[in-house]
Amino acid sequence: MEGIIPLFKPAGLTSHDCVFRLRKILKTKKVGHTGTLDPDVTGVLPICIGKATKVAEYITDAGKSYEGEVRLGYSTTTEDASGDKVEEKKVEGTISRKEILHVLDSFTGEIEQTPPMFSAVKVNGTRLYEYARKGIEVERPTRKVTLYSMELLDDREIFSGETISFRFRVSCSKGTYIRTLAVMIGEELGYPAHMSNLIRTQSSAFTIDDCLTFEQIEKLMEAGTISSYLRPLEMALSHLPKYILNDKVAEKVKNGALLPIPDYLINSNGPISAENEEGKALAIYSVHPSKPGLLKPVKVLRNDQG
């Protein structure tokens, strides 16, 4: 069994829980997820099976899209609805649509974020949530992330009430904490805030319309038709530049050969998908660090061309 299943992750499960459950359903141990989704978050979680586990990191590194809800009026320990209240400030007066749109626009582009204490980021070899559970506050590294687009999913002109909620859509780079973004939006509007709901609608090339539920996957396994629903591992690499190889060079690639950089890839700094003429990805290459004009293999994906 080889390929990718875009799973619709339900609320209440960690990404690891999803992998554990799918190993039992699919009756195979070689199953891996493509980036942590918090238990409360639902939506797209591509799951890699068999040889496709080799390309999980390239899905993780690709862009994501989310639909979230900000609630103004109080903040929480976890920056989402599952945490305890930290600070409360009732919304006074009204907030206009124009004000919210201005804030969303101001965050579009590259921004700096500090990961929440309840997160999987490691500091001195220990995950932040482990410190948080012990009540230990540690200095957290600030990171730069990119928000490609932000959109308000609410048609009201005026927002009022002691707490105010509104939904938004964001497309962003890897490493973006939407919980933290909700808090930042609140700060700009002058109120403590948290993320009250979140769904991931896209991860790399996989959208929510592609997703299967656990129940659907179980039925496909029982019917013996799951293989026809597995997406090829090449979908995980669809955002990478391609190096198309003829049969002679493809044979060398399977053995980890160095390759000359073609003119059309001369400006590529990141990973490159080396594919045969039938579109099968054989290996991942990158620019050689010490041999100018050459690419070196990062990992061989297939030792055959099938």
C-alpha positions as CSV (number, residue, x, y, z in Angstrom):
1,M,0.0,0.0,0.0
2,E,1.5,3.3,-1.1
3,G,0.0,6.8,-1.3
4,I,-1.6,9.6,0.5
5,I,-5.1,9.8,2.2
6,P,-6.4,13.3,2.8
7,L,-8.1,12.6,6.2
8,F,-10.8,14.8,7.6
9,K,-9.5,15.1,11.2
10,P,-12.4,15.2,13.7
11,A,-12.2,17.2,16.9
12,G,-10.9,15.5,20.0
13,L,-8.0,13.6,18.4
14,T,-4.3,14.5,18.1
15,S,-2.5,13.9,14.8
16,H,-0.8,11.0,16.5
17,D,-4.1,9.5,17.5
18,C,-5.2,9.6,13.9
19,V,-2.1,7.8,12.8
20,F,-2.6,5.1,15.5
21,R,-6.2,4.6,14.4
22,L,-5.4,4.4,10.7
23,R,-2.6,1.8,11.3
24,K,-5.3,-0.5,12.8
25,I,-7.8,0.3,10.0
26,L,-5.3,-0.1,7.1
27,K,-3.5,-3.0,8.8
28,T,0.0,-1.4,8.1
29,K,2.6,0.2,10.4
30,K,4.1,2.5,7.8
31,V,1.7,5.4,8.3
32,G,2.7,9.0,9.1
33,H,1.0,12.4,9.5
34,T,2.1,15.6,7.9
35,G,2.2,18.1,10.7
36,T,0.5,18.5,14.1
37,L,-3.1,19.7,14.3
38,D,-4.4,20.6,17.8
39,P,-7.0,18.2,19.2
40,D,-9.8,20.9,18.9
41,V,-9.0,21.7,15.3
42,T,-10.8,19.8,12.5
43,G,-10.1,19.6,8.8
44,V,-7.4,18.5,6.3
45,L,-4.7,16.2,7.6
46,P,-2.9,14.4,4.8
47,I,-1.8,10.9,5.9
48,C,1.2,9.2,4.1
49,I,1.3,5.5,3.7
50,G,4.1,3.2,2.6
51,K,6.8,4.9,0.4
52,A,4.8,8.1,0.6
53,T,6.0,8.6,4.2
54,K,9.3,9.7,2.6
55,V,7.6,12.8,1.3
56,A,5.6,13.8,4.4
57,E,7.9,16.7,5.2
58,Y,7.2,18.3,1.8
59,I,3.5,18.5,2.6
60,T,4.4,19.8,6.1
61,D,6.6,22.5,4.5
62,A,4.0,23.7,2.0
63,G,1.3,26.4,2.6
64,K,-1.9,25.9,4.5
65,S,-5.3,27.5,4.6
66,Y,-7.7,27.8,7.5
67,E,-11.1,29.2,8.5
68,G,-11.0,30.5,12.0
69,E,-13.1,32.4,14.5
70,V,-11.8,35.2,16.7
71,R,-13.7,35.9,20.0
72,L,-13.0,39.3,21.5
73,G,-13.6,39.9,25.2
74,Y,-11.3,37.5,27.0
75,S,-8.0,35.6,26.5
76,T,-7.2,32.1,27.6
77,T,-4.1,30.1,28.7
78,T,-4.0,28.1,25.5
79,E,-5.1,30.9,23.2
80,D,-8.1,28.8,22.1
81,A,-11.5,27.9,23.6
82,S,-10.1,24.9,25.7
83,G,-8.0,27.1,28.0
84,D,-8.8,28.9,31.3
85,K,-9.7,32.6,31.2
86,V,-6.7,34.8,31.8
87,E,-7.8,38.4,31.1
88,E,-11.3,39.7,30.6
89,K,-12.4,43.0,29.1
90,K,-16.0,43.4,27.9
91,V,-16.4,45.1,24.5
92,E,-17.6,48.6,24.9
93,G,-19.5,50.3,22.1
94,T,-19.2,48.9,18.6
95,I,-16.5,47.8,16.2
96,S,-17.0,48.6,12.5
97,R,-16.3,46.3,9.6
98,K,-13.8,48.9,8.3
99,E,-11.8,48.6,11.6
100,I,-11.6,44.8,11.3
101,L,-10.7,44.8,7.6
102,H,-7.9,47.3,8.4
103,V,-6.4,45.0,11.0
104,L,-6.6,41.9,8.7
105,D,-5.0,43.9,5.9
106,S,-2.2,45.0,8.3
107,F,-1.3,41.4,9.0
108,T,-1.1,40.3,5.4
109,G,2.6,39.7,4.4
110,E,5.5,38.7,6.7
111,I,4.9,39.0,10.4
112,E,6.6,37.9,13.6
113,Q,4.9,35.5,16.0
114,T,5.8,34.1,19.4
115,P,4.6,30.5,19.7
116,P,2.0,29.9,22.6
117,M,3.2,28.1,25.7
118,F,0.8,25.3,24.9
119,S,2.5,24.3,21.7
120,A,4.9,21.6,20.4
121,V,7.8,23.9,19.8
122,K,10.9,22.8,21.6
123,V,13.0,25.0,23.9
124,N,16.2,23.3,25.3
125,G,15.0,20.0,24.1
126,T,11.6,20.1,25.9
127,R,8.3,20.9,24.2
128,L,6.7,24.1,25.4
129,Y,3.4,22.4,26.5
130,E,5.5,20.3,28.9
131,Y,6.7,23.5,30.6
132,A,3.2,24.9,30.5
133,R,1.7,21.9,32.3
134,K,4.2,22.3,35.1
135,G,3.5,26.1,35.3
136,I,7.0,27.0,34.1
137,E,7.2,30.1,31.9
138,V,10.2,30.0,29.5
139,E,11.5,32.5,26.9
140,R,10.1,31.5,23.5
141,P,11.8,32.1,20.2
142,T,10.1,34.6,17.9
143,R,9.6,33.4,14.3
144,K,8.8,35.0,11.0
145,V,5.8,33.6,9.1
146,T,4.0,34.8,6.0
147,L,0.2,35.4,5.7
148,Y,-0.5,35.3,1.9
149,S,-4.1,36.4,2.2
150,M,-6.7,37.2,4.8
151,E,-10.4,37.5,4.3
152,L,-13.3,38.4,6.6
153,L,-16.1,35.8,6.4
154,D,-18.8,38.0,8.0
155,D,-21.0,40.4,6.2
156,R,-22.0,42.6,9.2
157,E,-21.1,46.3,9.0
158,I,-21.3,46.8,12.8
159,F,-20.2,44.4,15.5
160,S,-21.5,44.8,19.0
161,G,-22.0,42.9,22.3
162,E,-19.9,42.2,25.5
163,T,-18.0,39.6,23.5
164,I,-17.7,39.7,19.7
165,S,-17.0,36.9,17.4
166,F,-16.2,36.9,13.7
167,R,-14.8,34.4,11.2
168,F,-11.9,34.8,8.8
169,R,-10.0,32.9,6.2
170,V,-6.2,32.9,6.0
171,S,-3.7,31.3,3.7
172,C,-0.2,31.1,5.3
173,S,3.2,29.6,5.4
174,K,4.2,26.6,7.6
175,G,4.8,27.4,11.3
176,T,1.9,29.9,11.5
177,Y,-0.1,29.7,14.8
178,I,-3.7,30.7,14.0
179,R,-4.4,30.8,17.8
180,T,-1.7,33.4,18.2
181,L,-3.0,35.3,15.1
182,A,-6.4,35.5,16.8
183,V,-4.8,37.0,19.9
184,M,-2.8,39.5,17.8
185,I,-6.0,40.5,16.0
186,G,-7.7,41.2,19.3
187,E,-4.7,43.2,20.6
188,E,-4.9,45.5,17.5
189,L,-8.6,46.0,18.1
190,G,-7.9,46.8,21.8
191,Y,-9.3,43.7,23.5
192,P,-8.1,40.4,24.9
193,A,-9.1,37.6,22.5
194,H,-8.8,33.9,21.7
195,M,-9.5,31.6,18.8
196,S,-12.9,30.1,19.4
197,N,-13.0,27.7,16.4
198,L,-10.7,26.5,13.7
199,I,-10.8,24.3,10.6
200,R,-8.0,23.6,8.2
201,T,-9.4,23.8,4.7
202,Q,-6.2,23.1,2.7
203,S,-2.8,21.5,3.2
204,S,-0.4,21.7,0.2
205,A,-2.4,20.3,-2.8
206,F,-5.1,18.7,-0.6
207,T,-8.4,20.5,0.1
208,I,-11.3,19.7,2.4
209,D,-13.3,18.4,-0.6
210,D,-10.6,15.7,-1.1
211,C,-10.9,14.4,2.5
212,L,-12.2,11.1,3.7
213,T,-13.6,10.4,7.2
214,F,-12.5,7.4,9.3
215,E,-15.9,5.8,8.6
216,Q,-15.5,6.2,4.9
217,I,-11.9,4.7,5.0
218,E,-13.2,1.7,7.1
219,K,-15.9,1.0,4.5
220,L,-13.4,1.3,1.6
221,M,-11.1,-1.2,3.4
222,E,-14.0,-3.6,3.9
223,A,-14.9,-3.3,0.2
224,G,-11.3,-3.8,-0.8
225,T,-11.3,-0.6,-2.8
226,I,-9.1,1.7,-0.7
227,S,-6.2,1.6,-3.2
228,S,-8.2,3.5,-5.8
229,Y,-8.7,6.3,-3.3
230,L,-5.0,6.7,-2.4
231,R,-3.4,9.8,-3.9
232,P,0.0,9.4,-5.5
233,L,3.0,10.6,-3.5
234,E,3.7,13.0,-6.4
235,M,0.8,15.2,-5.1
236,A,3.0,16.0,-2.1
237,L,5.6,17.4,-4.4
238,S,3.3,19.3,-6.7
239,H,4.6,22.7,-5.4
240,L,8.2,21.8,-6.1
241,P,10.2,22.6,-9.3
242,K,10.5,19.5,-11.6
243,Y,13.6,18.0,-13.2
244,I,12.3,15.7,-16.0
245,L,14.8,12.8,-16.7
246,N,15.2,10.6,-19.7
247,D,15.4,6.8,-19.1
248,K,19.2,6.8,-19.1
249,V,19.6,9.5,-16.5
250,A,16.7,8.1,-14.5
251,E,18.7,4.9,-14.0
252,K,21.6,6.9,-12.5
253,V,19.3,8.8,-10.3
254,K,18.0,5.6,-8.7
255,N,21.6,5.0,-7.6
256,G,22.0,8.5,-6.2
257,A,24.0,10.2,-9.0
258,L,24.9,13.9,-9.0
259,L,23.2,15.9,-11.7
260,P,24.1,19.0,-13.6
261,I,21.8,22.0,-12.9
262,P,19.8,22.7,-16.0
263,D,19.3,26.4,-17.0
264,Y,15.6,26.4,-16.0
265,L,16.5,25.4,-12.4
266,I,19.5,27.7,-12.0
267,N,17.7,29.9,-9.5
268,S,16.2,27.1,-7.4
269,N,17.4,27.0,-3.8
270,G,15.0,24.6,-2.3
271,P,14.2,20.9,-3.0
272,I,13.6,19.7,-6.6
273,S,11.5,16.7,-7.6
274,A,13.4,14.5,-10.1
275,E,10.8,12.7,-12.2
276,N,10.9,10.3,-15.1
277,E,9.1,11.0,-18.4
278,E,6.0,9.3,-17.1
279,G,5.8,11.7,-14.2
280,K,6.9,9.3,-11.4
281,A,9.0,11.0,-8.7
282,L,12.3,9.1,-8.3
283,A,14.2,11.3,-6.0
284,I,14.5,14.7,-4.2
285,Y,17.5,16.8,-5.2
286,S,19.0,20.1,-4.0
287,V,21.9,22.3,-4.9
288,H,25.2,20.8,-4.0
289,P,26.8,22.8,-1.1
290,S,30.4,22.4,-2.3
291,K,30.3,21.5,-6.0
292,P,29.1,24.5,-8.2
293,G,26.7,23.6,-11.0
294,L,25.7,20.3,-9.5
295,L,22.6,18.9,-7.7
296,K,22.9,16.2,-5.1
297,P,20.3,13.7,-4.0
298,V,18.5,14.5,-0.7
299,K,16.6,11.2,-0.7
300,V,15.8,8.5,-3.3
301,L,12.1,7.8,-3.4
302,R,12.0,4.8,-5.7
303,N,14.6,2.3,-6.7
304,D,12.4,1.1,-9.5
305,Q,10.5,3.3,-12.0
306,G,7.2,1.7,-11.2
